[in-house]
Amino acid sequence: MNAIKPALDRPDAVHLWVTDTTDIGGKDLDERCLQALGQAELDSYNALANAEHRREYLISQAFLRDVLSHYLNLAADSLEFVRNASGKPSLQLPNQTTAPLHFNLSHSSCSVACAVTHVGHVGVDVETSHPDSGLLAMAEHYFAGDEIDCLQKLSGERQQLMFARIWTLKEAYIKARGEGHSKSLDSFSFDCKEPGSIRLVEDDAARQDWRFWSLQPLADQTVSLAVESPEASLRLFSTVPFGAVTELPLTGLGQVA
């Protein structure tokens, strides 16, 4: 079988990468991941006191470097990053002549997601689904009124899924804008009630200049993606750091705007 070599070969292309971290690892992979990190990442890794958090950080940062290396024809350990005032990273490339490569990374306790595109600003967020543990109370603190009303009309698994969808869409949108949490989560809202539809409402008007996806590509994981382009087109890939690449079908995985 020929190896998949993803390329952003269309101007509207957006690639989403995911990996399930529950069953990967081992001394050899961990060592290779450590070798790929830059000094700033190693300092952050060593500063983490919790072993589980250290490993989550290690796998996610190595995953990001490996994914980006597919598009840049550069070794994963040679990549350099800079951060804006809100902490959002971008690539620092010498003699860059192509369109900027926008990317964003998110990880939960058992998965990592990374989005890559030339289209425009992009944000991704992944969360693990949990049984109801005060979801409505959290929503009342962070969500807009329309979103709270939507959740109150649901129960059980449907409510949990809708909460995860709205939460990850909000996080993805804020991350794409690069503003950190200076923008309040209840200052905009997502309408996801209709199957196959996601609508962003901000300043009392529907925004038409972004596109969104909310998917469940891994068990008990919700991944949402925000892209600053209404024409963006998505492909989904799965891999482990420095492993083989598989393209996944989008059919049946969730909702798109």
C-alpha positions, -999 to 999 in steps of 0.1 A, spaced: 0 0 0 13 35 -9 20 58 20 -4 88 22 14 121 18 -12 148 27 -8 181 8 -29 213 10 -33 212 -28 -65 233 -29 -68 269 -18 -98 260 4 -82 230 20 -83 224 57 -68 192 73 -78 179 107 -55 153 123 -64 131 153 -48 104 174 -60 83 203 -33 83 229 -47 56 252 -29 27 235 2 43 222 36 48 238 64 29 251 100 38 258 111 40 222 83 63 211 87 85 242 124 88 235 118 98 199 92 123 210 116 139 234 143 141 207 118 161 185 111 188 210 127 222 212 143 236 243 114 257 253 91 226 251 116 205 270 116 231 298 78 231 299 78 193 299 103 191 328 84 217 348 53 195 349 52 176 382 25 151 373 38 122 352 4 118 333 4 155 324 40 153 313 32 125 289 1 142 275 23 172 268 50 152 253 28 133 229 8 163 219 38 185 211 56 157 192 23 150 173 21 187 163 57 187 151 53 155 131 21 167 115 36 201 104 67 184 90 45 167 64 37 200 48 71 218 52 96 191 41 115 199 72 126 176 101 102 177 130 130 187 154 141 217 132 108 236 135 108 269 155 78 287 170 69 321 182 39 331 203 16 362 202 6 381 233 -22 356 241 2 327 238 -10 314 204 20 298 185 30 303 149 58 290 128 90 309 124 103 300 90 134 314 73 129 328 38 92 319 37 79 324 2 46 305 4 13 314 21 15 311 59 7 277 74 -20 283 100 -24 256 126 -38 249 160 -35 221 186 -57 207 213 -55 176 235 -76 158 261 -65 131 285 -68 105 258 -66 122 224 -49 149 204 -62 170 175 -44 193 152 -58 215 124 -37 228 94 -45 252 66 -34 280 43 -70 294 42 -69 316 73 -70 315 111 -80 282 125 -89 268 159 -95 233 172 -107 219 205 -112 183 217 -130 172 249 -138 139 265 -175 132 271 -184 127 307 -216 117 324 -236 147 336 -215 163 363 -233 197 366 -234 205 329 -263 229 332 -246 248 361 -215 252 339 -236 263 309 -254 289 331 -220 303 340 -204 303 305 -230 300 278 -253 325 261 -290 324 268 -300 306 236 -275 279 242 -288 274 278 -324 271 265 -313 245 240 -296 224 266 -325 226 290 -348 210 264 -325 180 262 -316 152 287 -292 123 291 -267 116 263 -283 141 239 -277 169 265 -241 157 271 -233 157 234 -249 191 228 -229 205 257 -197 191 244 -205 204 209 -212 239 220 -183 240 245 -157 228 219 -171 252 192 -167 281 216 -132 271 225 -122 265 188 -136 299 178 -117 318 205 -85 299 197 -88 307 160 -92 344 168 -60 343 189 -75 363 217 -72 339 246 -101 342 270 -102 380 268 -134 374 249 -163 362 271 -178 328 261 -213 342 266 -207 371 242 -215 349 212 -236 317 206 -238 286 185 -270 272 172 -266 235 165 -302 223 168 -307 214 132 -288 183 120 -259 191 97 -260 228 106 -239 250 129 -247 288 130 -226 314 148 -245 344 162 -224 374 174 -235 410 180 -271 399 173 -262 388 137 -254 355 121 -217 354 110 -212 342 74 -174 346 72 -165 315 92 -170 277 88 -174 252 116 -173 214 121 -181 194 152 -172 157 149 -169 125 169 -139 108 152 -128 89 183 -148 71 210 -162 95 236 -143 125 220 -159 156 205 -136 176 182 -147 210 169 -130 232 143 -134 269 134 -119 283 102 -119 319 90 -133 311 56 -169 302 45 -155 281 16 -132 259 36 -132 222 27 -122 195 53 -102 162 51 -96 141 82 -64 121 90 -53 98 118 -18 89 129 4 85 159 36 105 162 60 94 134 37 66 124 17 57 92 -11 81 81 -47 70 75 -74 92 59 -108 88 76 -142 94 60 -162 123 73 -196 106 68 -215 100 100 -190 117 123 -210 147 132 -221 181 120 -208 208 96 -219 244 91 
